[in-house]
Amino acid sequence: MFGIYLCGLGLLLLLGPNLLLQVFGVPPTHEVWIRINGMFVLCLSFYYMQAARNELTIFIRWTVWARITVIFYFAAFVLLISAPKALLLFGLIDLLAAIWTWLALKKDAAR
């Protein structure tokens, strides 16, 4: 599921980044960097989906720890460099998805 979320986010950042920026009250941009980030997110979505399809549990387990840290980075960006507070929503999505993944891995290991 997280790979599908990343695929949608990556496509949005790649093809229509200003739609997302507008939703979060960020001024529109014509810089290429947000589209490059969309490309990276889209590539990550491919890794996540392939790992899930091939049951690469070790990779999936690694992602849990990295995804948990996202909320802390985003909170620091909001607190220290005045990033838009809406960024916390993405951090929360990552945190909740990481917890969901961790619980699923734990349940699978118990079988």
N, C-alpha and C positions, 0 to 999 in steps of 0.2 A: 504493500500500500504506500509506503513512504516513497518508493521509486516512482510511483504514478503521480504523487503530489509534486515531487521534484521535476518530473517531466512537464507537468502543467505550468509550474512556476518558471522553469527554464524557457519554455516556449513563449510565455508572456513577456519575460524579460528580453528575449531575443527579438520577437516580432512586434510587440506593442508596449514597450517599457513605460511610456508616459501614462497609459491607462492605470497601471499599478501605482505609479508615483502620485497621480491625481487622487486616487482613493485615500492615500495616506497623507495628503496635504503637502506633498513635496513638489517644488516647482518642476515643470517639464524640462527635459534636457535633450540636447541633440548630440551629446558626446557619445562616442562609440563604446566607452567602458562598460556601461550598463548592459549593452548587448553582448559584450564579451563575457561578462559575468553570467548572462543567460546561457551562453554556449557552454560555459563550465558547469553550470547547474544541470543542463541537459545531458552532458557527458556523465556527470555523477549519477543521474537517474538511470542511465544505461547500466552502470556498475551495480547499482542497488537491485535493479530488476533481474540482471543476470545472476547475481549472487543468490537471490531468492529462488529463481527458477532452478538453479543447480544445487540448492541446499548447502551453500557454503557457509555453514554455521559460524565458523571462526571469523570470517569477514563480517558477518552480521553482528556478532558479539563485539567486535572492535568498533563498529559504528555507534553502538549504544553509548560508549564512553565519550566519543567525540561529539555526538549530538547533545549530550547532557551539558557540555561546556558552552554550547552556543548561547544559552540564556544568560550566562555570566558575561560573556563577551559583549552581547548586545546591551545588557544592563550597564556595563561600564561605558559603552559608547554613548548611551543616553545620559548617564550621570556626568561623565567627564568631558565629552566633546559636543554636547547638546544635539545628539542625533535625534531624529523624530521618535517620540514615544511609541508610535505605531510599530517600530522595529521590534518591540517587546512581544508583539503578537506572533511574529515569525519565530522568535526564541521560544515562546510558549508552545507553539506547534511542534518544534523540534524536541522540546523537553517531553511533552506528552507522548509523542510518537516513540521516543527512546524508551520511556517507561513501558509503553505497550509492547514494544519489541522485547525488552528485558523480561517482562512477565510471560510472554509467549515462549521465549527461549527456556525460561525456568520450568514452565509447564511441560514443554517438550522433553526436557532432560529428566523429568520425573517419571516419564512413561517407561 
